[in-house]
Amino acid sequence: MNETFPEKAQEIMKERFGHDTLIALATINGNFPSVRTVNAYYENGAFYIITYALSDKMKQIETNPNVGICGDWFTAHGKGCSLGWFCKEENRGIAEKLKKAFHEWIDNGHNDFDDENTVILRVRLTDGVLFSHGTRYDINFTADRS
């Protein structure tokens, strides 16, 4: 059993966030936090978000990749990183998962997938606190990474 990320906590994370979900994403803007709600999909210790490369959040992450997230009785820290254009070959696997997760709105005209500034933001989690039915899980997401 992984004591830093118990199996039960892994199941809860997949159940709560392994689909289109809203989370708060906080970045650092100079000396001030900046927070916004984003649609996100969780998988294997990371959240994935479709966004625009020239957005304030991406500019802030480029300057300082440390982010905070919060949603549905879960808070965490992580490192934000652009995976680049949504349609590039290296992103095909995660892009297909995002299309499925975000199927209700992905083709509503809000995204321009021909624009190479339409990118995938990955927030690789480092640590977090998850609550479920009176149980607190303190999670170290980095313990098993190579």
Secondary structure, DSSP 8 states (H G I E B T S, - for coil): --SSS-HHHHHHHHHHHSSSEEEEEEEEETTEEEEEEEEEEEETTEEEEEEETTSHHHHHHHH--EEEEE-SSEEEEEEEEEEEETTSGGGHHHHHHHHHHTTTTTTSSS--TTSTTEEEEEEEEEEEEEEETTEEEEEETTTT--
